[in-house]
């Protein structure tokens, strides 16, 4: 089959690799019909190379049609249309029972000290072959796939794999009061969708911050008060406080993560780290702060006293400096973590079946064939051509 594979920093290719096969009695094989390129895939493209091996298959946002099932699979059958969550969770352990599927005890990667395995996302998360491919082996066939109805286009359901539950959890963790105010830092796929979810769930004022003109305009078209970071610069906290009764917003979602703009020292550190041998890079990233923390520091500055910050952007440093005095003094509440996909499916799926209140059918900015993935990665990483969400379609 054809699959998108990692070959080095900023080097992804479409290779011919062995087809997946049933390995366990509860496995299924899915023929992929759509698979997204995620913002966190760009961390693999740019920063997290020490935890990848050449030829690793990328991608964790797939959906498709069941092609084959193991002998103990009863929940789905060939021909069923399914979305595959990005976290590999068994659905039956203690953590899954608590709605913490990203901490699944069956698939935790103990040798790395990590939570549940993820499709297509490095040795840190199990080195499981990903979904930017023509076919995908999926374990836990009775509990992991999400069955969706035939009929509507893939765009209606594919974001159940990651974007929708990640945005939904980001807003839920932000604890926005009814009619309250929320600032979303970063208007890429997760930030954009988080704005839509917050509006749907009753936020009174949603402010988005970015520096890409097309993303700002896209947010404004959906009723978000969008602010250009380049225009306001260091005055941004004051501008936001002036928009929120002088206090700052009730809640902030950081949808940017480790590669935030405005952190030149950390950017140089990342670039210097990338020149080291993989073993040393990996050691440093596990023990030293290599994140660009501008977005997180900005969130701490602008959130009102007693407010909540929700982190959905991926951070990768083990020893990043945090302004604990400032956080303690402001009595800030902080929540974070990988999205627990199945936890939120009952809330989200009805919004996709009846109507389209979150605008998912028009969410993708680009749809390309699998063979065009290398160019699509580059375009997305460079934020060219208005790229916000790219779907690969084998």
matplotlib code that plots the C-alpha trace (Angstrom):
import matplotlib.pyplot as plt

x = [0.0, 1.0, 1.7, 3.1, 6.4, 8.9, 12.5, 14.0, 13.4, 11.1, 11.3, 8.1, 7.5, 4.9, 6.4, 5.1, 5.0, 3.5, -0.2, -1.4, -2.9, -5.0, -2.5, -4.9, -8.4, -10.0, -8.1, -9.8, -8.3, -9.8, -9.6, -8.9, -11.1, -9.9, -7.1, -6.2, -2.8, -2.8, -1.0, 0.8, 2.0, 4.1, 5.9, 7.1, 8.0, 10.1, 11.0, 10.3, 12.6, 14.7, 11.7, 11.0, 12.6, 13.0, 10.0, 7.5, 4.0, 2.4, -1.1, -3.7, -6.9, -8.3, -11.7, -12.8, -14.6, -13.9, -12.3, -11.5, -12.2, -10.6, -12.5, -13.5, -14.9, -18.6, -19.2, -18.4, -18.3, -16.9, -18.5, -19.2, -18.1, -15.9, -13.8, -10.7, -9.8, -6.2, -5.6, -5.3, -7.6, -9.1, -12.3, -12.5, -9.7, -10.0, -8.8, -11.1, -13.9, -13.1, -13.3, -9.5, -9.0, -5.7, -4.4, -5.5, -3.8, -3.8, -1.7, 0.3, 3.9, 5.7, 9.2, 8.8, 6.7, 3.9, 0.1, -1.9, -0.4, -1.3, -1.5, 1.4, 3.1, 6.7, 8.3, 7.0, 3.6, 4.2, 5.4, 2.0, 1.7, -0.5, -3.5, -2.0, -2.1, -4.4, -5.1, -4.8, -4.7, -6.9, -6.8, -9.7, -12.2, -15.1, -14.5, -12.2, -13.8, -16.7, -19.4, -21.0, -23.8, -23.5, -24.6, -23.0, -19.5, -16.4, -16.0, -19.0, -17.3, -13.6, -12.9, -14.3, -10.8, -9.1, -10.1, -13.6, -12.9, -9.7, -11.5, -14.4, -12.2, -10.2, -13.4, -14.8, -11.5, -11.5, -14.7, -16.1, -19.1, -22.5, -22.2, -18.6, -15.5, -12.9, -9.6, -8.3, -4.6, -3.9, -6.5, -5.2, -7.5, -7.9, -8.2, -10.6, -12.8, -12.5, -14.0, -16.9, -17.5, -17.4, -19.9, -22.2, -21.9, -22.9, -19.8, -20.8, -17.6, -15.0, -11.7, -9.2, -5.5, -3.3, -0.9, -2.0, -4.4, -6.4, -7.0, -8.0, -10.5, -11.9, -12.5, -14.2, -16.5, -17.8, -18.4, -15.1, -13.5, -10.1, -7.0, -3.8, -0.7, 1.5, -0.7, -0.9, 2.4, 3.2, 0.0, -2.1, -2.8, -4.0, -6.2, -7.8, -8.3, -10.0, -12.4, -13.2, -14.2, -10.6, -10.1, -9.1, -11.1, -12.7, -10.8, -8.0, -7.3, -3.7, -4.1, -0.5, 2.0, 5.7, 6.4, 4.8, 6.0, 7.6, 10.0, 13.4, 15.6, 13.7, 13.5, 17.3, 17.4, 15.2, 17.2, 20.5, 19.1, 18.1, 21.7, 22.7, 22.7, 19.2, 20.2, 21.5, 18.4, 16.1, 18.0, 17.8, 14.1, 13.2, 15.2, 15.5, 13.0, 13.0, 9.5, 8.7, 6.4, 5.3, 1.7, 1.5, 3.1, 0.7, -2.2, -1.0, -0.7, -4.1, -6.4, -8.4, -7.6, -9.2, -9.6, -8.8, -6.2, -6.8, -3.8, -4.6, -1.4, 1.3, 4.3, 7.4, 10.0, 10.4, 11.9, 10.2, 10.4, 7.0, 6.1, 4.8, 4.7, 2.5, 0.3, -0.2, -0.8, -3.5, -5.1, -5.0, -6.5, -4.7, -6.0, -4.4, -3.8, -4.4, -8.1, -10.0, -11.9, -14.5, -15.3, -16.8, -18.3, -21.8, -21.8, -20.5, -21.9, -25.5, -24.3, -22.9, -25.9, -28.6, -27.5, -24.0, -23.9, -20.1, -19.6, -17.6, -18.5, -16.7, -13.9, -11.2, -9.3, -7.5, -8.3, -5.4, -4.5, -2.2, 0.6, 0.6, 1.2, 4.9, 3.9, 0.8, 3.0, 5.3, 2.4, 0.8, 4.0, 4.7, 1.0, 0.8, -2.3, -4.6, -4.0, -5.8, -6.9, -5.7, -7.4, -5.6, -7.8, -6.2]
y = [0.0, 3.7, 5.5, 8.8, 8.1, 10.1, 10.3, 13.2, 16.8, 18.4, 15.2, 13.1, 10.9, 8.6, 5.1, 1.6, -0.4, -3.8, -4.0, -4.2, -7.6, -9.0, -9.7, -10.2, -11.7, -8.3, -6.4, -4.9, -3.5, -0.3, 1.0, 4.7, 7.2, 10.4, 11.3, 14.7, 16.4, 17.7, 20.6, 18.2, 16.3, 19.4, 18.8, 15.5, 17.4, 19.9, 19.1, 15.5, 13.7, 12.0, 9.9, 8.7, 6.1, 6.4, 4.8, 5.4, 5.8, 9.1, 10.2, 10.0, 11.4, 8.7, 7.4, 4.8, 1.5, -1.8, -4.2, -7.2, -8.2, -10.6, -13.7, -12.1, -8.9, -8.5, -4.8, -4.0, -5.9, -5.4, -2.5, -0.5, 3.1, 4.1, 6.9, 5.9, 8.0, 9.1, 7.5, 3.7, 2.9, -0.4, 1.0, -1.5, -0.6, 1.6, 4.7, 4.3, 3.7, 7.1, 8.8, 9.1, 7.2, 9.1, 7.4, 3.8, 1.3, -1.3, 0.7, 3.0, 3.2, 2.3, 2.3, 6.0, 6.9, 8.0, 7.7, 5.7, 4.8, 7.1, 6.2, 7.5, 9.5, 8.5, 6.1, 8.2, 6.9, 3.3, 3.8, 2.5, 2.8, 5.7, 6.5, 8.6, 5.5, 3.4, 0.9, 0.8, -2.0, -1.0, -2.9, -3.3, -3.6, -4.0, -0.8, 1.6, 2.4, 4.9, 3.7, 6.6, 6.5, 6.2, 9.1, 12.4, 13.2, 12.2, 15.9, 15.5, 12.8, 12.7, 15.3, 13.0, 11.4, 14.4, 18.0, 17.9, 16.1, 18.0, 21.4, 20.2, 19.1, 22.4, 24.4, 22.0, 22.2, 26.0, 26.2, 29.2, 30.5, 30.8, 34.1, 34.4, 35.4, 33.2, 34.0, 31.4, 31.7, 30.3, 29.9, 26.8, 23.8, 23.3, 27.0, 27.6, 24.7, 25.7, 29.1, 27.4, 25.0, 27.8, 29.8, 26.7, 26.0, 29.5, 31.7, 35.4, 36.7, 34.7, 36.4, 34.7, 35.7, 34.8, 36.4, 34.7, 37.0, 34.2, 32.5, 35.8, 36.5, 33.0, 33.4, 36.8, 35.3, 33.0, 35.8, 35.7, 38.9, 38.2, 40.1, 40.2, 39.6, 41.5, 44.6, 44.7, 43.1, 43.8, 45.8, 42.7, 42.0, 45.6, 45.4, 42.2, 43.5, 46.6, 44.2, 42.2, 44.9, 45.6, 42.2, 39.9, 36.9, 34.3, 31.6, 31.1, 28.2, 27.8, 26.1, 26.9, 24.8, 24.2, 26.1, 29.5, 32.6, 35.3, 33.0, 33.6, 32.1, 28.8, 28.9, 29.0, 26.2, 24.0, 24.7, 24.0, 20.8, 19.6, 19.6, 17.1, 13.3, 11.8, 10.1, 13.4, 15.3, 12.8, 13.0, 16.8, 16.9, 14.6, 16.5, 20.1, 22.8, 23.1, 24.6, 28.1, 29.2, 32.6, 31.5, 30.0, 33.0, 35.2, 33.1, 33.5, 37.3, 37.9, 35.5, 37.2, 36.5, 33.2, 32.3, 29.1, 28.2, 25.1, 23.8, 21.9, 22.8, 20.1, 20.8, 18.6, 19.9, 18.2, 21.1, 24.3, 27.3, 28.4, 31.7, 30.0, 33.2, 34.9, 31.8, 31.4, 35.1, 35.2, 31.9, 30.5, 27.1, 25.1, 22.0, 20.1, 16.8, 14.7, 14.6, 11.6, 11.0, 8.5, 10.6, 13.3, 11.3, 11.2, 15.0, 15.6, 12.9, 14.2, 17.6, 15.8, 13.7, 16.4, 19.6, 21.1, 23.7, 23.6, 24.0, 20.8, 20.3, 23.5, 23.2, 21.8, 24.4, 21.8, 18.2, 16.5, 13.0, 10.9, 11.3, 15.0, 14.7, 16.0, 19.3, 19.5, 19.2, 21.9, 24.2, 23.7, 24.2, 27.4, 28.6, 29.2, 29.4, 29.9, 26.4, 25.7, 22.1, 19.6, 16.3, 13.5, 11.2, 8.0]
z = [0.0, -0.2, 3.0, 4.2, 6.0, 8.0, 6.6, 8.6, 9.6, 7.0, 4.9, 4.5, 1.6, 0.1, 0.1, -0.8, 2.4, 3.4, 3.8, 7.4, 8.5, 11.3, 14.2, 17.2, 17.3, 18.0, 15.2, 12.2, 9.0, 7.6, 4.1, 4.7, 2.8, 4.5, 6.9, 8.2, 8.6, 12.2, 13.6, 16.0, 12.9, 12.2, 15.5, 13.9, 10.8, 12.7, 16.3, 17.5, 15.1, 17.8, 18.7, 15.1, 12.9, 9.1, 7.5, 10.4, 9.0, 10.1, 10.7, 13.5, 12.0, 9.8, 8.8, 6.3, 5.7, 7.5, 5.1, 7.4, 11.0, 13.4, 14.6, 17.9, 16.5, 16.8, 17.0, 13.4, 10.1, 6.6, 4.9, 8.1, 8.0, 11.0, 12.4, 14.3, 17.4, 17.6, 21.0, 21.0, 23.9, 25.0, 26.4, 29.3, 31.7, 34.8, 33.1, 30.1, 32.6, 34.1, 30.6, 30.5, 27.3, 26.7, 29.8, 28.9, 31.1, 28.5, 26.0, 28.2, 26.9, 30.2, 28.8, 27.9, 30.9, 28.6, 28.5, 26.0, 22.6, 19.7, 16.0, 14.0, 16.8, 17.7, 20.1, 22.9, 22.2, 21.0, 17.4, 16.1, 12.3, 11.4, 9.3, 6.4, 4.3, 2.1, 4.9, 8.7, 11.3, 14.3, 17.5, 19.9, 17.1, 19.5, 21.4, 19.6, 16.2, 16.1, 13.7, 11.7, 9.2, 5.5, 3.3, 4.4, 3.1, 5.1, 6.1, 8.3, 10.5, 10.0, 12.7, 15.3, 15.2, 16.8, 16.0, 17.4, 20.7, 21.2, 20.7, 22.8, 25.7, 25.4, 25.9, 28.6, 30.5, 30.2, 32.3, 30.6, 32.6, 30.8, 28.9, 29.9, 28.0, 26.3, 24.5, 22.1, 21.3, 17.9, 15.1, 13.4, 13.2, 17.0, 17.9, 15.1, 16.1, 19.8, 19.0, 17.2, 20.1, 22.7, 20.8, 20.5, 24.2, 25.2, 25.6, 25.5, 24.0, 22.1, 21.1, 18.8, 18.5, 15.5, 13.1, 9.8, 7.9, 6.3, 9.7, 11.3, 8.6, 8.7, 12.5, 12.0, 9.4, 12.2, 14.6, 16.5, 17.6, 16.0, 17.0, 14.9, 17.1, 14.7, 15.0, 18.8, 19.9, 23.5, 23.9, 23.3, 27.1, 27.6, 24.5, 25.7, 29.2, 27.7, 25.9, 29.1, 31.6, 32.6, 34.2, 31.4, 30.1, 32.3, 30.4, 27.9, 25.5, 24.4, 21.0, 20.0, 22.0, 21.7, 18.5, 19.4, 17.7, 19.8, 21.7, 19.9, 22.5, 22.6, 18.8, 18.6, 21.2, 19.1, 16.0, 17.8, 19.3, 15.8, 14.8, 17.5, 17.1, 17.7, 21.0, 22.4, 21.1, 22.7, 26.1, 26.1, 25.2, 28.0, 30.6, 29.5, 28.4, 24.6, 24.2, 23.0, 25.8, 24.5, 24.1, 27.6, 29.2, 27.3, 28.6, 32.2, 31.7, 30.2, 32.0, 34.8, 38.5, 39.5, 35.8, 34.0, 31.3, 29.1, 27.2, 24.0, 22.2, 22.4, 24.6, 24.6, 27.1, 30.5, 32.4, 31.1, 33.4, 34.7, 36.5, 39.6, 41.7, 39.1, 38.7, 42.5, 43.0, 40.3, 41.6, 38.1, 37.4, 34.7, 32.9, 30.0, 28.3, 25.2, 24.3, 25.6, 22.3, 23.4, 26.4, 24.2, 21.3, 22.9, 23.1, 19.6, 17.3, 17.5, 16.2, 13.1, 12.3, 12.5, 10.8, 10.9, 13.7, 13.9, 10.2, 9.7, 6.1, 5.1, 7.7, 5.4, 3.3, 1.2, 0.0, -1.8, -2.9, -0.7, -3.2, -2.7, 1.1, 1.1, -0.6, 1.6, 4.8, 3.5, 2.7, 6.1, 8.0, 6.1, 6.5, 2.8, 0.6, 3.5, 4.8, 8.0, 7.6, 5.0, 4.3, 2.5, 0.4, -0.9]

ax = plt.figure().add_subplot(projection="3d")
ax.plot(x, y, z, "-o")
ax.set_aspect("equal")
plt.show()
